[in-house]
Amino acid sequence: MPTLKVDFQEGFTGRTVILRINGKEVYRAEPRTRTQIGLADSRSFELPAQKVTLDCDIPDAGVSKALVLDLNKNSFVGVSLENGGAVSFKVSNEPFGYL
């Protein structure tokens, strides 16, 4: 089974973040970005090879964004909250590096 690793990276300031995979809530927390390393929190999920939809909601900020991935091998997704308040995703086939 492929692993999906989601890293909450830049811009998180303690607001509630909700992550859903295919509509099922898998994460709810108030992450804070550690500016020294650019990482707030990280979660891994083992899922069957399939197309998955990631939904990231930040209700307090009124922002939400979805990403569709074809999960046929290990995948790494960086989630950031941009200065303008928008959620952004960065997808990689390799783990992200942190200091």
C-alpha positions as CSV (number, residue, x, y, z in Angstrom):
1,M,0.0,0.0,0.0
2,P,1.3,3.4,-0.9
3,T,2.0,6.0,1.9
4,L,0.6,9.5,1.7
5,K,2.6,11.9,3.8
6,V,1.1,15.4,4.5
7,D,3.4,18.1,5.9
8,F,1.8,21.3,7.2
9,Q,4.5,23.8,6.3
10,E,4.5,27.6,6.2
11,G,2.0,30.1,7.5
12,F,0.2,28.1,10.3
13,T,-0.5,30.2,13.3
14,G,-2.6,28.0,15.6
15,R,-5.9,28.2,13.7
16,T,-7.9,25.0,13.4
17,V,-7.0,23.0,10.4
18,I,-9.2,20.1,9.1
19,L,-7.9,17.6,6.6
20,R,-10.2,15.1,4.9
21,I,-9.3,12.3,2.6
22,N,-12.1,11.2,0.3
23,G,-14.5,13.1,2.5
24,K,-13.4,11.4,5.8
25,E,-11.9,13.7,8.4
26,V,-8.4,12.4,9.2
27,Y,-6.8,15.4,11.0
28,R,-8.0,18.2,13.1
29,A,-5.5,20.4,15.0
30,E,-4.2,23.9,15.6
31,P,-0.6,23.6,14.1
32,R,1.9,26.4,14.5
33,T,4.8,26.7,12.0
34,R,8.2,26.5,13.5
35,T,9.8,29.2,11.4
36,Q,13.4,27.8,11.9
37,I,12.5,24.7,9.9
38,G,9.3,25.7,8.0
39,L,7.2,22.8,9.5
40,A,4.1,22.9,11.7
41,D,3.0,19.2,11.8
42,S,3.2,16.0,9.7
43,R,0.9,13.0,9.3
44,S,1.3,9.8,7.3
45,F,-1.5,7.6,5.9
46,E,-1.3,4.2,4.3
47,L,-4.0,4.0,1.6
48,P,-4.8,1.6,-1.2
49,A,-3.6,2.6,-4.6
50,Q,-6.4,4.8,-5.9
51,K,-7.4,8.3,-6.8
52,V,-7.7,10.4,-3.6
53,T,-9.1,13.8,-2.9
54,L,-7.5,15.8,-0.1
55,D,-9.5,18.7,1.3
56,C,-7.8,21.2,3.6
57,D,-10.2,23.5,5.5
58,I,-9.3,26.4,7.8
59,P,-12.7,27.4,9.0
60,D,-11.6,30.4,11.1
61,A,-10.0,32.0,8.0
62,G,-12.9,30.9,5.7
63,V,-10.5,29.2,3.3
64,S,-10.5,25.7,1.8
65,K,-8.8,23.9,-1.1
66,A,-8.9,20.5,-2.6
67,L,-6.3,18.4,-4.4
68,V,-6.9,15.2,-6.4
69,L,-3.9,12.8,-6.4
70,D,-3.5,9.5,-8.2
71,L,-1.9,7.5,-5.4
72,N,-0.1,4.6,-7.0
73,K,3.2,5.1,-5.2
74,N,4.4,6.9,-2.1
75,S,3.5,10.6,-2.3
76,F,4.4,13.7,-0.3
77,V,2.2,16.8,-0.1
78,G,3.3,20.1,1.5
79,V,0.4,22.3,2.6
80,S,1.0,26.0,3.3
81,L,-1.1,28.9,4.2
82,E,-0.1,31.8,2.0
83,N,0.2,35.5,3.2
84,G,-3.0,36.3,1.4
85,G,-4.8,33.6,3.3
86,A,-5.0,31.0,0.5
87,V,-4.2,27.3,1.0
88,S,-1.5,26.0,-1.4
89,F,-0.3,22.4,-2.1
90,K,3.1,21.2,-3.2
91,V,3.3,17.6,-4.4
92,S,6.5,15.6,-4.6
93,N,7.7,12.1,-5.2
94,E,10.4,12.6,-2.6
95,P,10.2,13.6,1.1
96,F,10.6,17.3,1.9
97,G,13.8,18.2,3.7
98,Y,13.8,20.1,7.0
99,L,16.7,21.4,9.0
